[in-house]
């Protein structure tokens, strides 16, 4: 099965970056962008179109503008027509540079959006790429709770009724922040990073059995919630199984692979009397220490003169 491609409307990009619409062939809400990469068409303006991807937004900055001013009007029109004939998603002029009259004519002829921004080329390109990487990223949705705990993004998983939302409320009361409850939308924003968020229609709502639906932002204030968070650690809550042997040292490295990105995972057994909020706080701080190169279990083994047999177990979540 081919990879699913997500889209963002040109209207959203225009609103996000406050772009000036010089020409729009149709309503910008009906114009879709599905490519995360963008292009400065320097080579194309001299006529080289091999390996050219016409699904990318084209950026005309100071360098391209300066080159175009050196051309005779008929040559300039010919070069620009070759570019507009590719029917790119949009051509954006940066630095509020003036545009040539033939640009508007060709934009209308080839039904290509022509836009302009006031930002410098480099800063606009970096911001636009970051925006597209988030909004067009591969994604999956998983049942769970996403929290920011001690600065770490923690995805709490477990079967229904195990106590995920109740633990989330206790963590909120202890000063941590809720990102998503019940449905967590996970996006792969780079080859090493996952970002989680909540679907907008259920954002900041929590379901507590016996009480019902509550709004965490209304109950606990704006400081108790967050819109998105990077996923640094996965915690799987499960009912305590007396027949199962749980890890008591933390030497073995367990990971879950989500969309091809490895994320550390720990399994926390649940039984009456365990303070899960405190345990998850410790898990978050311990994970941060491990990222900084310190492993308490390894230090203990070293001080005892014992050798560890580290293992790495990876469980995959497929996107499709």
N, C-alpha and C positions, 0 to 999 in steps of 0.2 A: 504494500500500500504506500502511495506517495506521501511525502510530508505535508501536513496541513499547513496552509499559508494564511496568516492573519493579515488584516488590513486596518488602516487608519484613514479617516477622511481628510482631504485637503483642508476642509473647514477647521478641523481640530488643530492642524499645524498652523494655519493662519492665526487662529485665536491664541494659541500657545506662545507664538513668537511675535505677535502684533505686526504681521506682514501687511504691506500695502498691495492691494489687488489691482494691478494695472490692466489686466485682461483675464476674464474667466469665461470660458466657452459655455459652461452650464453652471448650475448651482454647485458650490464647492462641497456641499454635503454628499453629492453624488459622485465626486471624483475620489478615487481610492488609490492609496499608496501601499504597496506590499513588499518593498525592498528596503532593507536596513542600510545598505551602502548608498553613498552619494558620490557625485563626480564633478570635477572641475574640467570642462571640455577644452583644455588647451590644445591637446593633440587633434581633437575633432575639428577645431577651427582652422587647422592647416590641412584638413582633408583626410586624416587617418581614422578609419572607423573599424579596423579589425579588433575583435574582442570587445567591442562597445556594447554595453548593456543598456538598452533603451528603457528599462524599468526603473532606472535610478533617477532621482531628482538631480538636476544640473544646476551648478552654482557658478555664476559669473562674478568674479571679483575684480580687483584693481588691475591685476596682471592681464587677464583676458580682455578687459575694457581697453587697456592701453594698447594691446596688440590690434584690436579691432579699429582703433582710431588711426592706425598707420596704413590701413587698407583703403584703396579706392572704393567709392560708394558701390559700384557694380560688383566688385570682388567681395566686398563685405556682405552684400545682400546674398550673393551666391553661397558664401561660407555659412551664413546664418540659416539660409534655407535648407542646406544639407542637414543642419542640426535639428531644426524644427520639423523636418520631414520624418525624423525618427519617432515623432509623437511621444515625447518623453512625458512623465507625469506632471512636471512643472519645471520652469526655468526661473531661478531666483537670482536677482541682482543684489549684491551686498553694498554696504557703505553708502546707501542712498545715491549711488552713482546715476548719472543721467542715462536714459536708454535711447537707442537709435530709433528713428521713426519706422524703419523697416521691421523692427522687432514686433511692434504692435500689429503691423500688417500680416506678418508671417504667423504670429500667434493666433490671429483670427482665421487665417487661411487653413492652418493645420490643427486648429482647435486645441491649442496648448496653453495652459495657464501661465501667465507672466506675472511674477510677483517681485516685490522689493522689500529689503529690510535695511535698518540703519546700523546694524552691528558690523564689526569687522569680519572679514571672511573666515579667519581661523576660529574665532570665538563662536560664530554662528554655526559653522560646520560641526564643531565638537559638541555643541549643545543639541543640534539637530540629530546627530548620530546617537547620542545618549538617549534622546527622546524616542527615536525609532527602535532602538535596541530593546527598550522596555515595552513599548506598545505592540511590537511585532514579534516578540519573543515566543518561542515554543512554550506551551504551558499545559499543565494538567490541573485537575481539581481533586483534592483529597479531603476526606472527612477527618476533622481534627480541630485543634485549637492552636493558634499562633500567638505567641507572646514575646515581648521584649523583656528579658530577665537579666538584670545586672549588665545591660548593654549587649547581651547576646540574643540573637533571634532563635527562639526555641519553638519547635513544632511538636506539639503534644498529641500523640496518637493513642488509640486504644478502642476496644469495642464499646458499643453504646452502653451507658450506665456505669462505666468504670470510675467516673468521677472527674472527667476532664474539665468540664465547665465549672464545677465546684472548686476545683484547684485553681482555675483561672481567677475566680472571684477573690480567693484568699491571696493570690499573688498581686492582684490589683490593689487590695487593701494594704499590702506591704510595700506599695510604691512602684510596682512594675506596670507595664502597659500592654493593653489588649490590642491585637491587630485583627484577628479573625476568629470567629467561633463557628463550629459546625462545618462550614465549607471554606477551605483554604485554597485559593488560586495560586499556583506556583509557576513562576516564569523563569526560564533560563535566560538571564540577561548577558551572560558571557560564558566562556568555556569553564570557568571556575566559580561562578556565582549564581545562586538562586535567590529570587526575591518573592516573598509571599504577600498576599493581600486578601481582602474580603470582597466578594461581589457587592457592588454598591447598594443593592436593594436590601441587604441584611447587615450592612456595616455597623459595627459597634453594638449589635444586639447579642444577648446571651440567653440560652435556654437553661433554666434550672428546674429540675423535676420537683413538683410539689409547689412551686411558686409560679412558674410560667416564664414568659418572655420579659426580660428587663433590658433597659438601654444603659450600657455601662457609661457612656459619655454623660448622660443626664444624671445618673446616680452619683458618679464619682468625680465628674469634672473632666475638662479637656485634657488635663495632664495624665489621665488614666488610659488614653487611647492613642493609637498611631495608625496611619493609613497603610504604610508598607514597611516591611522589615526584611533584611537579608536573613536567610536561614543558615545558622551556624551549627545547630545541634538538633537532633531528633530524639525525643523521649517517648518510648513505648510503655504505656501503663497496662499492666495485666493483673488479673486476680492472682493472689499468692497461691502457687502450686507446691504443696509439700513434697511432691515427688520430683520436682525440678531442682537442679543445682544452679544457683545464681552466682554470678561473678562477684567475688568478695575482694579481689585485688585491683582489678582495673588495668591489668597489664595488656591483655588482648585488645587489639584495635578492631572495633566493629564499625562497619560503614553501611549506609544504604545509598545506592546509586539512583539518583532521580534525574531523568533526562540526560544521563551521562555524566552528571556531576556527583562526586563522592561527598557524603555528609556523615559526620560521626553520629552514631546511634547508641543509646544506652537503654536497657530494659529495666524498668522499676516495678517490682512486685507491690501490689496494693493489698493491705489488710487493715482491719480496724486498729486504731492507735498510732498509725504512722502519719507523721506530719508531712504531707506531700509537698506543700509549698516550700518548706525549709529544705527538703531534700532536693527539689528542683533548683532552688537558689544555689545550693552547693554544687549541683551538677553543672550549672552555667558557669560558675566561677572556676571550677576545676577544668572545664573545657577551655576556658580562656587561658589558664595556666599552661595546658598542654600545647595550645597554639603558639605560646611564647617559649616553648621548649622545655618546660618543667613537668615531670611526671612523678608524683609522690610515690606511687607503687614501685617505680623503677629505683628511686632513691632508697627506699626501704630495703629492696632486694640487694642493692649495692652495698648498703651498710651492713647487711647480714652476710655478705660474701657469697650470695647465691646468684646463679645465672637465670635469666628469664628466657622463656621460649615464646617470643611474641608471635602472635598470629593475626592475620588480617582477613576478616570475613566481610564480603561485600554481597549485599542483596539488592537486586535491581528492581526499579519500578519502571515499566515501559510506558512511553508516552502514548502508544497506540494500542 
